[in-house]
């Protein structure tokens, strides 16, 4: 099991880091909506290694059998690697590549709200968002949120993969 987790976990880590950072590596100036779509897509793509890791363990290591619990365990360990890759890139991006990310995202959110909400509500929401960015806009916290997001998606994919691949 250890070999399978490390092998597929490293694939997930590298793909999570590279796919999450691909738009920035290629120099694309993306708006936040498109960037969010690419971010979640890259998370899911890197988590495909969860399925392949569980399948490899079942077929090549464990004589064609894997329980749901074992599948979820393997999947979560592989997801941990992916989460680390995404979180590390997010930290690097918000600390060094674009340290003004939180401010830019706040400005974008306020502009988007002002297009759809009444002026009084925009003032209230802007004050709330500004406080949230002060409280939670640090690179470390944003990286932690990416880590947690990937782990939640990893659990869902591990569960689905385990249900599909389980054989007793």
Buried (B, 14 or more C-beta within 10 A) or exposed (E): BEEBBBBBBBBBBBBBBBBBBEBBEEEEEBEBEEBEEBBBEBBBBBBBBBBBBBBBBBBEBBEEBBBBEBBBBBBBBBBBBBBBBBBBBBBBBBBEEBEEBBEEBBEEBBEEBBEEBEEEEBBEBBEEBBEEBEEEBBBEBBBBEBBEBBBEBBBBBBBBBBEEBBEE
